[in-house]
Amino acid sequence: MIESYISYLIRQPIVCIAVFITIVPIALIFIRKAYINPIFLILLIYLLIKFSLDLIMFHYAANRSNNIIFESLIVLIRYTFLSSIFCFQLENKHFKRIITLTIITFIIFSIWDFFSINESISSSHDHKEFLYSTTVECLLMICWIMVYFYETIRSLKIPNLLSYPFFWLCSGMLIYYSSIVFLTPFFHYTFKWNGGMDLGFFIYVPSISESISMIFISIGIWFFSAKNYAKQ
């Protein structure tokens, strides 16, 4: 078992870095006590779930088994948690209601998307990546991030964006989603057990952008101050 893990680490270092770098923001949330803020508490719960699923996917990949169902689950969980963060941060109540509605709709849509392309659910070997859901997730998240930036610029309430934690979180998410949005339509045809489309080095773009995103998110967590938050 250990040998298969080491072999996979050597063969896919870029993918593995994207898995284990999640430990950094998780640790920082505890070190900086950022979990007292509802936004970072939601982020912590998401990161813990994501890391757990990533480890399961790592195990399956190292043992040459299809792990697409877990990737699909991460997409669903990712949008649910990350979009809900904006319900706490955005000031416009209209957008908050829209986000809540999209979460419910996205869950239903993603379940339909998965079952519509996987006729044989019992056969995990033949599971396929989402056809539409990942692209929809990217577009929706980019939209909410842009809305936040618009509100922030318009209100001028933040004196220094570079020391504001949520700015770094949004920047990290924007890097990730904007990097993969044009690739997601091909994921369904690429991530197949038997002969998928060859994207060459572009197959590593999601892992690279995710690692960069986690670095930005970690910077944002580092700027969080429990004392300053308690004074608010």
N, C-alpha and C positions, 0 to 999 in steps of 0.2 A: 504493500500500500504506500509506504513512505517513498519507495523508489519511483512509483508512478507520479507522485506529487512533485518530486524533485525534477523528474524528466519533463513534466509539463511546465514547470517554472523556467527551465532552461530553453524549452522550445517556444514558449509564449511569454517572454518577460514583460512586454508592453501591456498585455491583457492582465497579467498577475499584479503588476504595479497598480492598475486601476482598481483591483479588488482590495488590496491591503492598505492602500493610501487612505481609505475610509476610516481607518483607526485613528488617524490624526485629528480630524474634526470632532470625532466622538470623545477622544481624550481631552481635547481643549474645552469642550462644553462642560465637562466635569471640573477641570482645573480652574476655569474662569467662572464657574457656577452660573453659567448662562442659562441653565434650565429653569431658573426662576422667572425668566421671560417666556410667555406663552409661545412666541414665535420660535425660539430656540428649543423649547420643550418639544414642539411638533417636529422640528428638524431632527432632534435627537432620536425620537421614536422612529422616524423614517429611516435615519441612518443605521440604527440598530437592526431594523427589519431588513433593510437593503443588504447590510453586511452579512447577515445570517443567510439570506438567499444567495448572495454572491459566493459564500463558502460552499453551499450545496452545489451551485453550478460549477465551482472549481473542482469539487469532488467528482461530479459527473463527467466533466471534460477530461480530467486526468485519467479517468477510467474508460474513456472513449464511449460515453453514453450521451444520448440526446438530452439536452437541458433546456430546450426552447420554452417549455411550459413555465419554467421559473423566470425566464427573461420576460415572458408575456405578463406574468404576475407582477414583476418589478415595475413594468410600464404603468400598469393600472394603479399600483400603490403609490408610485412616484407622483403621478398627476394629482391623486387624491390628497396627498399630504402637502406637496409643495404649493399647489394652487390655494389650498386652505390657509396657508400662511398670509396670503394677500388679503384675506378677509379681516385679518387683524391690523394690517398695515395701511390699506387704502382708506381714504376718508370718504369717498363717494359711496353712499349706501346702495345706489343703483348697481354699481359694479360688484359690490359684495353679494347682492342677491343673484346677479348673473353668474358669478363664480360658483356659488352654491348649486345653482341649477345645472351648470356645466359638469360639475363633479358627478351628480346623479346620472345625467345623460351619458357622460363618458363611460361610466361603469357599465351601464346597460349596453352601450354601443360596442365596447371592447369585448364583452362577453359574446355578443352576437358575431363580432368580427372573428373571434377565435374559433367558435363552433362552426361558422360558415366555411372556413378554410380547412378545418380538421374534421373530416367526416368520421374517422375512426379515432375517437378520443382514447380508447383503451390501449391503442398501439402508440406508446410514447416514442417509439423509434421513428414514426412518420410525422411527428408534430412539426408544424411550420410556424414561422414568425407572423405577426400581425400583418394584414394587408394594408389597412388604413389607419389604425389607432395610433401608432407611433408618430405618424406625420401630423395627425390631428392634435396630438398632445404637444408637439413642438410648436405648432402655430398658435395654439391657445396660450401656452406659457410665454412665448415671445410677446404676445398681445398684452398679457397681464404685467409683464416686466416693463413694457413701453408705457403702459398706463401709469405705473408707479413712478417712472422717471419723469413723465409729464407732470404729475401732481407735485413731485419734489421740486422740479425747476420752477413751476408756477407759484408755489407757496413761499419758496425762499426761506423756509423755517430752519434749514440745516446749515449752520455756519461753515462747516468743513466736511464735505462729502467723503474725503479720503480717510477720515477717522470715524466714519459712521458705519457700524457693523452691517446694517441691512443693505447698504449700498454695495458692499463687497459680496454679500450673498447673491444679490441680483446680478452683479457683474459676472460671478461665477456661473450662475444658471444661464445667463445670456450667451456666454462663450460656449457652453455645452450645447444648448438647443440650436443656436445659429450655425454651429459647426456640422450638426448631423441632419438638419432639416431637409437638405437637398439629397441626402443619401438614404433617408428612411424609406422612400418608395422602392428602393432596390433590396432592402433587407429581406423581404418576403421571398425574393428569388435567390438571395445569396446564402442565407442561413438555412441550408437544407442538409440533411444527412447524406443524401445521395446526389452528388453532382450539382451544386448550386452555381450561380453566376459568380465569376471571378472578378472581384473589384481590385485586386492587387493590394497595394499598400493602403488604399482607402478603407480597407476592412478594419484597419487599426485606428482610424480617425475617432470613432466613438470612445475608445479606451484612452486615447491621448487627451481628447477634450475633456473627458471625465476627470482625469488626473489633474489637469490644469484647473478645472472647476473646483475640485476639492481643495486645492491650494488657496484659491481666492476665498472660498467659504471659510477656510481655517484662519485666514488673515482677518476676516470679518469677526469671527468668534474671539480672536485675540484682542481686538479693539473693544470688546464688550466689557463693561465695568459693572459689577454687581452693586457697588456703592452708589454709583451715579444712577442706576436704575431704581434703587430703593428710594432715592431722593425725589424721583419724579411723581 
